[in-house]
Amino acid sequence: MSELEVRQLRYFVAVAEELHFGRAAERLGMAQPPLSRAIRELERRLGVTLMERTTRRVTLTPAGETLLRDARTALNAVTAAARRARLAGQGEPRLRLAMKADYDGGLLPQILAAYRREAAALPVELVLGGRDGQEPALRDGRADLALLPSPFDDHGLDVEPLLTEPRLLAVAATDPLAARTGLRLADLAGRVLPDGVPADQSGIRGGLRHAIEPVVAAPPRPRDLAQIFSLVELGTIVWFPPVSIVRRHPRPDVAYLPVADLAPLELVLAWPAESRSPAVAAFVRTATAIAATIAATA
């Protein structure tokens, strides 16, 4: 069997994600007949059936599900390789760290100060993004490593835990909940988090649980902390910030309350498993040492 082409994998992923040849062809900007022929040729080359087709639906076979997972990884790797090559040719090398603003557990200033003393250190460029943006940045080459909350899809990534810190409920100071002395997630029924998930269906100890049905008339997702705080103060949403953010951002119109069964936030470093960068290794080594020292003195 000859090796697969990137073009074939892109075609397959589009059909596998859409489960509809017409929508996949539109997404790819091509006609449907050549796309169908390409998928049949891919199956012939692999010697397996990847998709079951009927006049009404397309479903993946076990072989198709396996190829979809690995094809996404391969396409991400191709995109990342091209982006890293372009960046490497643009001048001074940098270490690009993806993170969400303020989600560093208070560790980042000390980590950066210690990292600069490492022989393999490079200038650090922060790649700031919203919630769930750090893992894609690692996979498509926009970042060399990421500082992010767990859990997330760590397939193909190496992960190093740094710290675990409690989270609190942030609610408008005028909200009746602000007067409560003890809360559980069940008490938050009807309240919505910044991402539109019902507050009582997220953050369960032992793992996150997400809403199955979309939230009706959920507010637009806020883009930064200032917007989140404004919506909390207005009573539009509630929020589960880690204690490090609570310490940095005292707000007179926001009450911070413990919730007995709210899972803590685990902050980790992640980087591509195939990375052999001395600068990445030095950053990980420095960050874990700083986190261990702070934990020992806490």
C-alpha positions in Angstrom: 0.0 0.0 0.0 1.4 3.4 -1.0 1.4 6.1 1.7 -1.7 8.2 2.2 -1.7 11.8 1.0 -2.7 14.8 3.1 -5.4 15.6 0.6 -7.0 12.2 1.1 -7.0 12.7 4.8 -8.6 16.1 4.6 -11.3 14.7 2.4 -12.0 11.9 4.7 -12.1 14.1 7.9 -14.5 16.4 6.2 -16.9 13.6 5.4 -16.4 11.8 8.7 -17.2 15.0 10.6 -20.2 16.0 8.5 -21.5 12.5 8.0 -22.9 13.9 4.7 -21.1 14.0 1.4 -23.0 17.1 0.1 -22.1 19.2 3.2 -18.5 17.9 3.2 -18.1 18.8 -0.5 -19.5 22.3 0.1 -17.1 22.6 3.1 -14.2 21.6 0.9 -15.2 23.8 -2.0 -15.6 20.9 -4.5 -18.2 18.9 -6.2 -19.7 15.8 -4.6 -18.9 13.1 -7.2 -15.1 13.5 -7.1 -15.3 13.5 -3.3 -17.2 10.2 -3.3 -14.6 8.8 -5.7 -11.8 9.9 -3.5 -13.3 8.2 -0.4 -13.8 5.0 -2.4 -10.2 5.1 -3.6 -9.0 5.7 0.0 -10.9 2.6 1.1 -9.5 0.6 -1.8 -5.9 1.6 -0.8 -6.5 0.7 2.8 -8.4 -2.5 2.1 -11.1 -1.7 4.6 -14.6 -0.1 4.6 -14.4 3.3 6.4 -18.1 4.3 6.0 -21.4 2.7 5.6 -23.6 4.6 3.1 -27.3 4.4 2.6 -29.6 6.8 0.7 -30.4 8.4 4.0 -27.3 8.4 6.2 -23.5 7.9 6.5 -22.0 6.2 9.5 -18.4 5.4 10.4 -17.2 1.8 10.8 -14.8 1.0 13.6 -12.0 1.4 11.0 -13.4 4.8 10.1 -13.5 5.9 13.7 -9.9 4.9 14.2 -8.8 6.7 11.0 -10.7 9.8 12.0 -8.8 10.1 15.3 -5.4 9.5 13.8 -6.1 11.6 10.7 -7.0 14.6 12.9 -3.7 14.1 14.7 -1.8 13.8 11.4 -3.4 16.9 9.9 -2.7 18.9 13.0 0.9 17.8 12.9 1.3 18.9 9.2 -0.3 22.3 10.0 1.9 22.7 13.1 5.1 21.8 11.2 4.4 24.4 8.5 3.7 27.1 11.0 6.8 26.3 13.1 9.0 26.3 10.0 7.6 29.8 9.0 8.1 31.1 12.5 11.7 29.7 12.7 12.6 31.7 9.6 11.2 35.0 10.8 14.0 36.1 13.1 14.7 35.6 16.8 13.5 32.2 18.2 10.9 32.5 20.9 9.1 30.2 23.3 5.3 30.6 22.8 3.3 29.9 25.9 -0.5 29.6 25.4 -2.7 30.5 28.4 -5.9 32.3 29.4 -5.2 35.6 31.0 -4.9 35.4 34.9 -5.1 31.5 34.8 -1.6 31.0 36.1 -2.3 30.4 39.8 -0.1 33.4 40.6 2.9 31.3 39.5 3.9 32.9 36.2 6.0 35.9 37.4 8.2 33.7 39.5 8.4 31.1 36.7 9.5 33.6 34.1 12.1 35.2 36.5 13.7 31.8 37.2 13.4 30.6 33.6 15.4 33.6 32.3 18.4 32.2 34.2 18.3 28.9 32.4 21.0 28.4 29.7 18.4 27.1 27.2 15.9 29.9 27.8 14.3 31.8 25.0 12.3 35.0 25.1 8.8 34.0 26.1 5.8 35.2 24.0 2.4 34.8 25.6 -0.3 33.5 23.3 -3.5 34.6 25.1 -6.8 33.0 24.3 -10.2 32.2 25.8 -11.4 29.1 27.5 -10.6 25.9 25.6 -8.2 27.8 23.3 -4.9 26.5 24.6 -5.0 22.9 23.5 -5.8 23.7 19.9 -2.9 26.2 19.9 -0.5 23.4 20.8 -1.8 21.1 18.1 -1.7 23.6 15.3 1.7 25.0 16.1 0.7 28.4 17.4 2.2 27.6 20.8 5.1 25.5 22.1 3.6 24.7 25.4 0.5 25.7 27.3 -0.6 26.6 30.9 -4.2 25.5 31.2 -6.8 23.9 33.5 -7.4 20.2 33.5 -9.3 18.2 32.1 -8.8 18.5 28.4 -8.0 16.2 25.5 -4.3 15.3 26.2 -4.0 12.8 23.3 -0.5 13.3 21.8 0.5 15.7 24.5 2.8 15.4 27.5 1.4 16.9 30.7 2.9 18.0 34.0 0.6 19.0 36.9 1.6 22.2 38.7 -1.0 23.0 41.4 -4.5 22.4 42.6 -6.5 25.3 44.0 -10.0 25.6 45.3 -12.7 27.5 43.3 -15.4 29.7 44.7 -18.8 30.9 43.5 -18.8 34.5 42.3 -22.3 36.0 42.4 -23.7 39.5 42.5 -23.6 40.9 46.0 -27.3 41.6 45.8 -28.2 38.0 44.9 -30.1 36.1 47.7 -27.4 33.4 47.5 -24.8 36.0 48.8 -26.5 35.8 52.2 -26.2 32.0 52.4 -23.6 30.4 54.8 -23.5 27.0 53.0 -24.0 26.1 49.4 -24.0 23.1 47.2 -24.2 22.9 43.4 -27.8 21.9 43.6 -28.6 25.3 45.1 -27.5 26.9 41.8 -30.3 25.5 39.7 -31.4 28.1 37.2 -28.1 30.0 37.3 -25.8 30.0 34.2 -22.0 30.1 33.9 -20.1 32.3 31.4 -20.0 29.5 28.8 -23.8 29.0 29.0 -23.6 25.7 31.0 -26.1 25.5 33.9 -24.1 26.1 37.1 -25.6 23.1 38.9 -24.5 20.8 36.1 -20.8 21.7 36.0 -17.9 21.3 38.4 -18.9 18.1 40.2 -16.2 16.6 42.3 -14.5 13.7 40.6 -14.9 15.2 37.1 -16.7 17.9 35.1 -20.2 17.2 34.0 -21.6 19.2 31.1 -25.2 20.0 30.2 -26.7 17.6 27.6 -29.2 20.1 26.3 -28.3 23.6 25.1 -29.2 26.5 27.4 -32.2 28.4 26.2 -31.6 32.2 25.7 -28.0 31.9 27.2 -26.2 35.3 27.3 -23.4 35.9 24.7 -20.2 34.3 25.9 -18.0 37.0 27.5 -14.5 37.3 26.1 -12.5 38.5 29.1 -12.5 38.9 32.8 -13.8 42.4 32.7 -16.9 41.2 30.8 -17.4 38.3 33.1 -17.2 40.5 36.2 -19.7 42.9 34.7 -22.2 40.2 33.9 -21.8 38.7 37.4 -22.4 42.1 39.0 -25.5 42.5 36.9 -26.8 39.1 38.1 -26.8 37.8 34.5 -24.4 34.9 35.2 -22.5 33.3 38.1 -18.9 32.1 37.9 -16.4 29.6 39.5 -13.1 31.5 39.7 -10.0 29.9 41.4 -8.9 31.5 44.6 -5.8 33.1 42.9 -8.1 35.2 40.7 -10.4 36.0 43.7 -7.3 37.4 45.5 -6.3 39.5 42.6 -9.7 40.9 41.8 -11.7 41.9 44.9 -14.9 43.5 43.7 -17.4 45.3 46.1 -20.4 44.3 44.0 -19.4 40.6 43.8 -19.7 38.0 46.7 -17.3 35.0 46.7 -18.7 31.9 48.4 -17.5 28.4 48.9 -19.5 25.5 47.4 -19.1 22.2 49.2 -19.2 19.9 46.2 -17.4 22.2 43.7 -14.3 20.5 42.2 -11.0 22.4 42.5 -9.1 23.7 39.5 -6.0 21.7 38.5 -3.4 23.8 36.6 -1.0 21.9 34.3 1.6 22.5 31.7 1.2 20.7 28.4 3.3 20.4 25.3 3.4 18.2 22.2 4.8 14.7 23.0 7.1 14.8 20.0 8.8 18.1 21.2 12.6 17.9 21.7 13.1 21.6 22.4 15.6 22.3 25.1 13.8 25.6 25.8 10.5 23.7 26.4 12.3 21.2 28.7 13.9 24.1 30.7 10.6 25.9 31.1 8.8 22.7 32.3 11.7 22.0 34.7 11.6 25.5 36.1 7.8 25.7 36.4 7.6 22.4 38.3 10.4 23.5 40.7 8.7 26.8 41.4 5.3 25.1 41.9 6.8 22.6 44.3 8.6 25.3 46.3 5.4 27.3 46.7 3.3 24.2 47.6 5.9 23.3 50.3 5.7 26.7 51.9 1.9 27.2 51.7 
